[in-house]
């Protein structure tokens, strides 16, 4: 039967992310998480829907993609379909032909699970190795150490403080309190928490968002940041401990985060907080004609 690519309506995004949550499993390669879609939701439901791609056969959802930025398609596949030839060929064809709407023309990137057949097909078609990413993971079956600083779960009243820390943690960040409210209105946020760490003077120093995919499934950290004026005091390690504890309380089996391998400071922070490096992988890119 024909596999069709589509873009969901904003009102159907919740259905898509619920299916995507069910695909998260510690036994399969890390892939697009509902928390990735939830974090993108800061731009609003309509824009998130326009950035979402689905591949279905006879009404059954087989793969989900997120156009995370103008040129990067991040993918997830239903259980048992990572090596499905028909699905891989369709996704590869849609990603490779700008007219099909999966990706624009010019230099573009695809991020796919390490064992996905679509990676092999794209490489055969001339796509090249791109940026290197480090995946870090921690089992949440055992208790997580106390972070050692004051950490609170924030709500709408503290959204501006959380937004200020995130904005001050990343170069060129455009995050605002309004975008926090848009994110919190999204379907994935029902299983998420935003945490804020304060120093001994009560100043907001670090922020993290954690995204659960449900009981017994993989949880995600996205994003985590330390205010530029408060670095070098261990707040990144502390807020990462708090993130792991929050996901454990939400029923997550483990926590994962991925970061550019060139960001050695972030990798070191996660390692210091008990996550372990499980793999490195490259995205794939197609050079502009």
QUIRA-V706232 format. One record per residue. RES is the residue in one letter. SS is DSSP state (hx for helix, st for strand, lp for the rest). PSI is psi as a letter, one per 30 degrees, with the letter a starting at -180 (999 if undefined). BURIAL is # if it has 9 or more other ideal C-beta (glycine too) atoms within 8 Angstrom, else .. Layout:
BEGIN
res: (RES | RES)
ss: (SS | SS)
psi: (PSI | PSI)
burial: (BURIAL | BURIAL)
END
This chain:
BEGIN
res: (X | X | X | X | X | X | X | X | X | X | X | X | X | X | X | X | X | X | X | X | X | X | X | X | X | X | X | X | X | X | X | X | X | X | X | X | X | X | X | X | X | X | X | X | X | X | X | X | X | X | X | X | X | X | X | X | X | X | X | X | X | X | X | X | X | X | X | X | X | X | X | X | X | X | X | X | X | X | X | X | X | X | X | X | X | X | X | X | X | X | X | X | X | X | X | X | X | X | X | X | X | X | X | X | X | X | X | X | X | X | X | X | X | X | X | X | X | X | X | X | X | X | X | X | X | X | X | X | X | X | X | X | X | X | X | X | X | X | X | X | X | X | X | X | X | X | X | X | X | X | X | X | X | X | X | X | X | X | X | X | X | X | X | X | X | X | X | X | X | X | X | X | X | X | X | X | X | X | X | X | X | X | X | X | X | X | X | X | X | X | X | X | X | X | X | X | X | X | X | X | X | X | X | X | X | X | X | X | X | X | X | X | X | X | X | X | X | X | X | X | X | X | X | X | X | X | X | X | X | X | X | X | X | X | X | X | X | X | X | X | X | X | X | X | X | X | X | X | X | X | X | X | X | X | X | X | X | X | X | X | X | X | X | X | X | X | X | X | X | X | X | X | X | X | X | X | X | X | X | X | X | X | X | X | X | X | X | X | X)
ss: (lp | lp | st | st | st | st | lp | lp | lp | hx | hx | hx | hx | hx | hx | hx | hx | hx | hx | hx | hx | hx | lp | lp | lp | lp | lp | lp | lp | lp | lp | lp | lp | hx | hx | hx | hx | hx | hx | hx | hx | hx | hx | lp | hx | hx | hx | hx | hx | hx | lp | st | st | st | st | st | st | lp | lp | st | st | st | st | st | st | st | st | lp | lp | lp | lp | st | st | st | st | st | st | lp | lp | lp | lp | lp | lp | lp | hx | hx | hx | hx | hx | hx | hx | hx | hx | hx | hx | hx | lp | hx | hx | hx | lp | lp | lp | lp | lp | lp | lp | st | st | st | st | lp | lp | lp | lp | lp | hx | hx | hx | hx | hx | hx | hx | hx | lp | lp | lp | st | st | st | st | st | st | st | st | st | st | st | st | lp | lp | lp | lp | lp | lp | lp | lp | lp | lp | st | st | st | st | lp | lp | hx | hx | hx | hx | hx | hx | hx | hx | hx | hx | hx | hx | lp | lp | lp | lp | lp | lp | lp | lp | lp | hx | hx | hx | hx | hx | hx | hx | hx | lp | lp | hx | hx | hx | hx | hx | st | st | st | st | st | st | st | lp | lp | lp | lp | lp | st | st | st | st | st | st | st | st | lp | lp | lp | lp | lp | lp | st | st | st | st | st | st | st | st | st | lp | hx | hx | hx | lp | lp | lp | lp | hx | hx | hx | hx | hx | hx | hx | hx | hx | hx | hx | hx | hx | hx | hx | lp | lp | lp | lp | st | st | st | st | st | st | st | lp | lp | lp | hx | hx | hx | hx | hx | hx | hx | hx | hx | lp | lp | lp | st | st | st | st | st | st | st | st | st | st | st | lp | lp | lp)
psi: (l | k | k | k | k | l | j | l | l | e | f | f | e | e | e | e | f | e | e | e | e | f | f | k | k | f | f | l | k | k | a | k | l | f | f | e | e | e | e | f | f | f | g | l | e | e | e | e | e | f | f | k | k | k | k | l | k | h | f | k | k | f | l | k | k | k | i | i | l | f | g | j | j | k | l | k | k | l | k | g | g | e | g | j | e | e | e | e | e | e | e | e | e | e | f | f | j | e | f | f | f | e | l | l | l | a | k | l | l | k | k | l | l | e | g | k | f | f | e | e | e | e | e | f | g | g | k | l | k | b | k | k | k | k | k | k | k | k | k | g | f | l | l | k | l | k | f | g | l | k | k | k | k | l | a | e | f | g | e | e | e | e | e | e | e | e | e | f | f | k | k | g | k | g | k | l | e | e | e | e | e | e | e | f | f | l | e | f | f | f | h | l | k | k | k | k | k | k | a | f | g | g | k | k | f | l | l | k | k | k | j | k | g | l | k | g | l | k | l | k | k | j | l | k | l | k | k | f | f | g | l | g | g | g | f | e | e | e | f | e | e | e | e | e | e | e | e | e | e | f | g | k | f | l | k | l | k | k | l | k | f | f | i | f | e | e | e | e | e | e | e | f | g | g | l | k | j | f | l | k | l | k | l | k | l | k | l | k | 999)
burial: (. | . | # | . | # | . | . | # | . | # | . | # | # | . | . | # | # | # | # | # | # | # | # | # | . | . | . | # | . | # | # | # | # | # | # | # | # | # | # | # | # | # | . | . | # | . | . | # | # | . | # | # | # | # | # | # | # | . | . | . | # | # | # | # | # | # | # | # | . | . | # | # | # | # | # | # | # | # | . | . | # | # | . | # | . | . | # | # | # | # | # | # | # | # | # | # | . | . | . | . | . | # | # | . | . | . | . | # | # | # | # | # | # | . | . | # | # | # | # | . | # | # | # | . | . | . | # | # | . | . | # | # | # | # | # | # | # | # | . | # | . | . | . | # | . | . | # | . | # | . | # | . | . | # | . | . | . | # | # | . | # | # | # | # | # | # | # | # | # | # | . | . | # | . | # | . | . | . | # | # | # | # | # | # | . | # | # | # | # | . | # | # | . | # | # | # | # | # | # | . | . | . | . | # | # | # | # | # | # | # | # | # | # | # | . | . | # | # | # | # | # | # | # | # | # | # | # | . | . | # | # | . | . | . | # | # | # | # | # | # | # | # | # | # | # | # | # | # | . | # | # | # | # | # | # | # | # | . | # | # | # | . | . | . | . | # | # | . | # | # | # | . | # | # | # | . | # | . | . | # | . | # | # | # | # | # | . | . | .)
END
